[in-house]
Amino acid sequence: MMTNDYQTFDKTNVFNTYARYPITLVKGEGAYVWDIHGKKYLDFLSGISCTSLGHCHPTITAAIIKQAQTLLHTSNLYYSPPSIELAKFLIEHGGLDKIFFCNSGAEANEAAIKLARKYHWRKGAKNKNVILSVDHSFHGRTFAALTATAKPAIQEGFAPLPLGFKYEDWDDIHKFCQAIDENVAAVIIEPIQGEGGIHVAPPGLLEAVRTACDKTGALLIFDEVQCGLGRTGELFAYQYFKVKPDIITLAKGIANGLPLGAMCATEQAATGFALGDHGTTFGANPVSCSAAFANLTTLIDDHYLAKIKQLSAYLLASLQNLQKKYPQAIKEIRGVGLMIGVELSVDAKKVLQHCQESGLLANVTADNVLRLLPPYVIEKSDIDFAVDVIAKTL
Ligand SMILES: Cc1ncc(COP(=O)(O)O)c(C=O)c1O
């Protein structure tokens, strides 16, 4: 196929469910990617928080090759060392007790919602089945996940949706906690909302929700699909916020770009699932799990968490300087670690287009928020380049 034909064929023959940018990527190395014409870009989005240790990290690539040459798939009918090593790592570093592996963030949330309901059902609380989520949240596109996603546009046209979901604004902490009544099976929260425009949970909210859940016995689920695994400068986002949930869902950055999801649960919450209660064919794939183990051990052993905090301080300071220069264009800068949103008062899509033309990849979420999720392998010089491109664009 000729180079320009790719985009034409994709537009005509592949479902148009994504608003793709007119860029065809063919190669990546570290924080950089190249398009089909050889143009180089600094990737400040990491495939939406996936390639956190950069493209084709040599240690992870080696682990993938080794596993691919050894055993590609086993099914979940047998024991498989890569998934067991990974589960051990997640338990040792995450402080929860049991892991379920799946393939994506939506699937991890689906598992969490099912686990919460079955947990109460097993205890005889058959009406304790309501899932409470936060306005403007995003939890994925499968039915339970999109019903928990409190965004009409995501749900439109898919009725009838599963029953037993309700939503609250998290700015009014008291009202939010009051909604955690006896019928609530679980509260699902992104500690930092990603798709919603990089909003950090209001101070005190997570602590108050934890207390309210403890009072009624509702389970607390943290959706760390986007904000987990290093983004905050801690391995798990809950460790940054210092509020421990009963269930954590992970995906995106777990295997540095290979598809994998995970649900971590406390011993107590995990009692919800018994033999045959849940499953997925490709969950715990040995290649994805080997990649994830190499990814997460490198993240810890090469001291990336400390580096993320330093880079974050530098990036935030640089963006704040930019805001001082362009107060009319930059409304607010939000975020933690390397998960930053720049809310613009000018047309964010135009700004992004200009950034792309100048060799910087990011994206726009919640209409006018420039979302920056750079890989942890960037250097200060990359931040200088990115901020300079945004400055010139503004
Ligand atoms: C917080 C959060 N949860 C869940 C999902 C869904 O993940 P996936 O696209 O892997 O199903 C996303 C994806 O953007 C997300 O940001």
The ligand as an SDF file (V2000), in Angstrom:
LIG
                    3D

 16 16  0  0  0  0  0  0  0  0999 V2000
   -9.6010    6.2170   34.2300 C   0  0  0  0  0  0  0  0  0  0  0  0
   -9.8880    5.2790   33.1100 C   0  0  0  0  0  0  0  0  0  0  0  0
  -10.5490    4.1530   33.3530 N   0  0  0  0  0  0  0  0  0  0  0  0
  -10.8200    3.2640   32.3850 C   0  0  0  0  0  0  0  0  0  0  0  0
  -10.4230    3.5010   31.0830 C   0  0  0  0  0  0  0  0  0  0  0  0
  -10.7410    2.5090   30.0210 C   0  0  0  0  0  0  0  0  0  0  0  0
   -9.5700    1.8360   29.6620 O   0  0  0  0  0  0  0  0  0  0  0  0
   -9.5270    0.9800   28.3180 P   0  0  0  0  0  0  0  0  0  0  0  0
   -9.5900    1.9520   27.1890 O   0  0  0  0  0  0  0  0  0  0  0  0
   -8.2310    0.2520   28.3960 O   0  0  0  0  0  0  0  0  0  0  0  0
  -10.7040    0.0780   28.3400 O   0  0  0  0  0  0  0  0  0  0  0  0
   -9.7220    4.6690   30.7790 C   0  0  0  0  0  0  0  0  0  0  0  0
   -9.3170    4.9620   29.3990 C   0  0  0  0  0  0  0  0  0  0  0  0
   -9.0410    6.0600   29.0310 O   0  0  0  0  0  0  0  0  0  0  0  0
   -9.4430    5.5840   31.8180 C   0  0  0  0  0  0  0  0  0  0  0  0
   -8.7830    6.7190   31.5810 O   0  0  0  0  0  0  0  0  0  0  0  0
  1  2  1  0
  2  3  1  0
  2 15  2  0
  3  4  2  0
  4  5  1  0
  5  6  1  0
  5 12  2  0
  6  7  1  0
  7  8  1  0
  8  9  2  0
  8 10  1  0
  8 11  1  0
 12 13  1  0
 12 15  1  0
 13 14  2  0
 15 16  1  0
M  END
$$$$
